[in-house]
Amino acid sequence: MFNILKDKDETYKNEYAQTIFAKGDLLRAQGKYNEAFENYYRGRLFALKNLDTCQLMSFTNRLGLIRYTQKDFLKAVTYFKQALKEGTFCGTSNDRPGFAREDVGTAKNKLAFMYLETGSVEKAGRLIDQLEADMKKREGRNEELVRAYRSLYRLKSLYLEKKGDLINAYRYLRKYNVIEDSLAISDSKAASVDMDAVFKQSEQEHRLQLMRRDNSMKTFYLIAVTVISIMVASILAIV
């Protein structure tokens, strides 16, 4: 995809940006954080010149995630703050394919966690309130929202612990653990289903191979019998 769009970045701006974004995600998943950062940075420069702030925010948020993973929290905070600033101009257009619509939530979540880690408890509390208000506005109940609540409950538990409200901190910790256990079971079942599909596919391929081998053996034996029959007939004719 990247090679196809090479030198066509002016014509296919969205597709080109999505390709850079996807490549960065792949590098990040592989643990190649420096390469991923360079990729996202290049993508952000392209988005800055050619795309809207919503897509720009997605790249900025990823830069923050890389620095967060590398425990460079000061730089991570800077990128997350910038991403949130860009996200205020984004609105609902962040639902477009290729760019994560949870980028704003991710930035707020990571920023709140870092505030708690560095003692900025009140700043963390304000972000947690924003996260909770944002999630209450969302309709339906899908897995993405459940995972978002898991992160929120973990944050609230840590926040309340810092505030000295241990009873409510424990209450939210229990809520977090319930969702964590539920998601673990769900992920385990999904993995089991996937493995079952793999085993079934392997079994089918094995059967096909056996059938092919069986047909080949039948053909071999048929040819062998035919050749032997001809040889026998030839010998009998001579006698």
Secondary structure, 3 states (H helix, E strand, C coil): CHHHHCCCCCCCHHHHHHHHHHHHHHHHHCCCHHHHHHHHHHHHHHHHHHCCHHHHHHHHHHHHHHHHHCCCHHHHHHHHHHHHHHHCCCHHHHHCCCCCCCHHHHHHHHHHHHHHHCCCHHHHHHHHHHHHHHHHHCCCCCHHHHHHHHHHHHHHHHHHHHHCCHHHHHHHHHHHHHHHHHHHHHHHHHHHHHHHHHHHHHHHHHHHHHHHHHHHHHHHHHHHHHHHHHHHHHHHHHC
